[in-house]
């Protein structure tokens, strides 16, 4: 993987996601360009394909339930566009070092309260995933191997236990953060270097032109 700083990785991922999300419906040619860029981005970051495939499969199942009632033609574009957004963001998240989400978030030009909420949400997600892995290992030690065994183990009561355990652990982590001086601000600076700013501006300009052109194409065709 290239030596790309965390803030730059996050902002380039967001450029791909926001640009493709704002595309005009049925602008398939523009969407294909974003798809190629998202796949290239995943290749640059060297995303683990097995984890990526599992995440995309689960996420697309839920998205299909929402999109299919809109009609096949509209739903197909929505699903492909969502797939591209998920590839871009999952590429960032799956290659993120542990406990470094706040570092990447520090350089994002958004209000400080939103940064704090996103940071705490990211921290909670890490804790939740850790608790799920612990429960999976516990199920395997009890002889519940395979997907069917895990589904039997993850009953409604166990899902409730997972929520309570992760919430209790999240409260303890937050208390430890406050005891160590956390006040909503990370004690580090994570700004983009001039070359990185230029890269983000160039990528943003290209994405803006590509997205706006999708609306002009539909206008000309009509």
N, C-alpha and C positions, 0 to 999 in steps of 0.2 A: 504494500500500500504506500502511496506517495505520502510525503511528510506534509500533510494538510492540517492546519490548526483546527481545533474544535469549533471556535466561533465561525471560521470560514466554512467548515463542513455544514454547520447548521444553516447558515444563511444561503448557501448555494442549494441546499436541499429545499429550503422554503421557496426559493425562486422557481424551482421546477414545479413544486406543488401548487403554488399560487397561480403561476402562469397557466398550467394545464387546467386548474379548477375554474378559471375565468374564461375558458374557450367557449366560443359559440357552439351550440348544439349542431351536430352533424358536420363539423369541420374536421373530417377524418384525416385529411392530408396533414394539417397542423398537429393533430393528435399523434399521428405516426412519428412526427419529428420529436415531440416530447417523449414518446415511448422509446425511441432510439437513444435520446439523451439520458433517460432514466436508467436504461440498461447499461449504458456506458458508465454512468455514475456508480452503479452497483459493481461493475467490473473494476473501476478505479479503486474503490474502497475494499475490494475483495471480500464481499459478503459471503458468509457460510450458506451454501445453497440449501442445505437440508433445513436449517432453521428458517430461512426465508420462505421456502415452500410451505412449511407447516403454518407459519403466520399468515401468509397470503390465502391459503386454503380456508382457514378459519374465518378470516375477515371477509372474504368474498361470499361465504355462505350467508352471513348476516346481511351483507349488502344486497345480495340477490333477492332476499325476502322483501326488501324495501323497494327495489327497482322494478321487479317483474310486473307488479300491478300497473306500472306506467305505460305498458305496451312494449312489444318486443323491440321495435326500432329505437325508441327513446331509451329503453333500459339497456340495450347493448352498448350504446355510446356512453351512458352513465357508468356502466360496469368497467368498460375499458379505461375510461378516464380515471375512475377510482383506483383501478389496478396500477396505473402509472403513478398516481400520488402515493399509493402504499409502497410501491417499489422504492421511490425516492426517500420517503421518511423511514421505512424499515432499514434501508441501507445505512442511514445515519445511526439509527438506534442500535442496530445489531453490531456495529463496529465501534460503539461508544465504550471507552474504558469504564470500569466500575466507579461509581460515585463521581463522575466527571460531568454530569448533566448541567450542574450549576455553573461550571466553568464555561461551557458552551453558551449557556443562557446569559451570562454576564455581558457579553458583547452585543446582545440583541437590542435594537433601538425601540424598546417598549417601556411603558410605565413601570416603576419599581414595584408597586403592589402586585401587578400581573406577574412579574418575574418571581416574586416570592411565592405566589400561589402555584405557578408552574414548577418551581423548584421543589416545593413540598409534595406536589402531586407525583413528580418523577421519583422522589425519594420513597413515597408510599408504594408506587408500582414495583420498585426494586424489592422492597420488603415483602410485598404480596407474592411476587414470583419466587422469592426465597422460601416462603412458607409453603407454597405449592410443591416445590421440589422436595422439601423435607417430608411432606405428607406422601408424595409419590415413593420416596425411599422407604418410608414406614410401611406403605402398602406392600411393596415388594418383599420386605422382610417378613411380612405376614403371609406370604405365598400368593398374593394377588398380583400375578404377572400378566402382562398383555393389556391391550386396550379394554377388553371386556371386564377384566378384573378391576381395573382402575375405575371404570364407570360404575361398577357395583359399590366400590369403596367411596366414591364421591357422591354420596346420597345428599339429600337436603340437609340433614343434620350435620354432615361433615362440611358442607359449604358454609353453614352457619358458624361452625367451629373455626373454619379457616378465616372468616371475616373477623371473629372476635380475637383470634390469636394475632392476626396481622395488625388489627387496630391497637391492641395492647402493646405490641412491639413498636408500632409507629409512635405511640405516645411516649414510650420510654426513650426512643431515639430522639424525639423532639426535645424532651426534657434534658437529655444529655447535651444536645446542641445549644440550648439556652444556657446551661451551666458552664459551657465553654465559651460563652460570650456572643452567641448568635443573636442578632437583632434585626434580621430580615435582609441584611447585606452580607455578601460574601467578602471575606478579608483578602481579596486579591483583585488584580486588574487584568482584564482580558479583552483589550481593544484590538481592532484589526490594524495591521501594518499598512503603510501606504499602498504597497503592491496588492495586498489583499483587498483593500477598499476598491482599487481600480478593477480587480477581478470581479467583485460583486456588482459594481456599477455596469461593467460590460455585460455580464450575464443578465442583469436586470433589464438592460436596454434591449438585448436580443430577445428576451422573453416577452417584453412589452410589445415589440414590433410583431412578433409571431402571433401573440394573442389578439392584438388589434386587427391584424390582417385577416383573421378568421371572420370578423364582423363585416369587413369590406367585401370579402369574397361572397358571403351570403347576400349582401346588398346588390352586388353586381349580378349574381345568378338570378335574383328575383326580378 
